[in-house]
């Protein structure tokens, strides 16, 4: 379960970091809401 969360949050953070570097616009941080609103279930 933690691997899924790490991959989702990690890829989102990387994309936001790249967007912040190129645009210098803090509105990119709103995209952190995307993984926060997603739900994940593990069937172990």
C-alpha positions as CSV (number, residue, x, y, z in Angstrom):
1,X,0.0,0.0,0.0
2,X,2.8,2.4,0.9
3,X,4.4,1.8,-2.5
4,X,1.3,3.0,-4.3
5,X,1.0,6.1,-2.2
6,X,4.7,6.9,-2.6
7,X,4.5,6.5,-6.4
8,X,1.5,8.8,-6.6
9,X,2.7,11.5,-4.3
10,X,6.3,11.2,-5.7
11,X,5.3,11.6,-9.3
12,X,2.9,14.5,-8.4
13,X,5.7,16.2,-6.4
14,X,8.2,15.8,-9.3
15,X,5.7,17.2,-11.8
16,X,4.9,20.2,-9.6
17,X,8.6,20.8,-8.9
18,X,9.3,20.9,-12.7
19,X,6.3,23.2,-13.2
20,X,7.5,25.5,-10.5
21,X,11.0,25.6,-11.9
22,X,9.8,26.6,-15.4
23,X,6.8,28.8,-14.6
24,X,7.8,30.3,-11.2
25,X,4.0,30.3,-10.4
26,X,2.8,29.2,-7.0
27,X,-0.6,28.2,-8.4
28,X,1.1,24.9,-9.5
29,X,0.8,23.9,-5.8
30,X,-2.9,23.5,-6.2
31,X,-2.2,20.2,-8.0
32,X,-1.2,18.7,-4.7
33,X,-4.9,18.3,-4.1
34,X,-5.2,15.7,-6.8
35,X,-3.6,12.8,-4.8
36,X,-5.1,14.1,-1.6
37,X,-8.6,13.6,-3.0
38,X,-7.9,10.1,-4.5
39,X,-8.8,7.0,-2.5
40,X,-6.7,3.8,-2.6
41,X,-7.6,0.3,-1.4
42,X,-5.3,-2.6,-0.9
43,X,-6.6,-6.2,-1.1
44,X,-3.9,-8.1,0.9
